[in-house]
Amino acid sequence: MTVLSHIAVVVAVAGLTLTALLSVIRIVRGPTILDRMIASDVLLTTLIIAVGTDMVLRNHVDGIPLMTAIAATAVLATIVVAR
């Protein structure tokens, strides 16, 4: 892995960690259910991106079923709250 690749990985992990942390804070503090739902969608999207990043770095496709399940959960949760 080159130095530039290593820096890109560190930046990506830091960004995903920050996004997840801020989403959890919004889920805990959010005054309305809509704030909490948007934050949970952001958290699940961040998790999907993290799994995708892992798949790119390790050169495998084992995480695709997990990504599909997380995306389905996010969609169904949004539909339930919207009703």
DRENDRENFI-820413 format. One line per field, with one value per residue (C-alpha): residue in one letter; residue number from 1; x, y, z. Coordinates in nm, 2 decimals. Layout:
# residues N
torba <- (A ...)
torti <- (NUM ...)
xx <- (X ...)
yy <- (Y ...)
zz <- (Z ...)
# end
This chain:
# residues 83
torba <- (M T V L S H I A V V V A V A G L T L T A L L S V I R I V R G P T I L D R M I A S D V L L T T L I I A V G T D M V L R N H V D G I P L M T A I A A T A V L A T I V V A R)
torti <- (1 2 3 4 5 6 7 8 9 10 11 12 13 14 15 16 17 18 19 20 21 22 23 24 25 26 27 28 29 30 31 32 33 34 35 36 37 38 39 40 41 42 43 44 45 46 47 48 49 50 51 52 53 54 55 56 57 58 59 60 61 62 63 64 65 66 67 68 69 70 71 72 73 74 75 76 77 78 79 80 81 82 83)
xx <- (0.00 0.14 0.16 -0.12 -0.34 -0.27 -0.36 -0.68 -0.78 -0.71 -0.92 -1.20 -1.21 -1.20 -1.48 -1.70 -1.63 -1.72 -2.04 -2.14 -2.07 -2.27 -2.56 -2.57 -2.56 -2.86 -3.05 -3.01 -3.07 -3.31 -3.63 -3.86 -3.91 -3.83 -3.48 -3.42 -3.53 -3.31 -3.01 -3.08 -3.09 -2.76 -2.61 -2.73 -2.60 -2.26 -2.25 -2.32 -2.04 -1.81 -1.88 -1.83 -1.50 -1.39 -1.48 -1.27 -0.97 -0.97 -1.07 -1.37 -1.75 -1.86 -2.04 -2.30 -2.57 -2.50 -2.53 -2.86 -3.00 -2.90 -3.05 -3.38 -3.39 -3.34 -3.61 -3.87 -3.80 -3.85 -4.18 -4.30 -4.23 -4.38 -4.71)
yy <- (0.00 0.34 0.64 0.81 0.50 0.49 0.85 0.80 0.51 0.71 1.00 0.77 0.59 0.92 1.06 0.75 0.75 1.12 1.07 0.77 0.95 1.26 1.04 0.87 1.20 1.32 1.00 1.05 1.42 1.47 1.63 1.48 1.14 1.28 1.40 1.05 0.88 1.09 1.03 0.66 0.66 0.85 0.59 0.30 0.46 0.52 0.15 0.05 0.28 0.13 -0.22 -0.11 0.05 -0.27 -0.47 -0.24 -0.24 -0.62 -0.70 -0.92 -0.92 -1.10 -0.80 -0.76 -0.96 -0.75 -0.43 -0.54 -0.63 -0.30 -0.11 -0.30 -0.23 0.14 0.15 -0.04 0.17 0.49 0.36 0.26 0.60 0.78 0.60)
zz <- (0.00 -0.10 0.13 -0.06 -0.03 0.34 0.39 0.19 0.42 0.73 0.61 0.50 0.84 1.03 0.82 0.87 1.24 1.27 1.07 1.28 1.61 1.51 1.39 1.73 1.91 1.69 1.76 2.14 2.14 1.85 1.99 1.73 1.58 1.24 1.36 1.50 1.18 0.96 1.19 1.19 0.81 0.80 1.05 0.84 0.52 0.69 0.79 0.43 0.31 0.57 0.46 0.10 0.19 0.36 0.05 -0.17 0.06 0.10 -0.26 -0.18 -0.22 0.09 0.23 -0.04 0.14 0.46 0.26 0.11 0.45 0.60 0.30 0.33 0.70 0.64 0.38 0.58 0.89 0.69 0.55 0.90 1.04 0.74 0.80)
# end
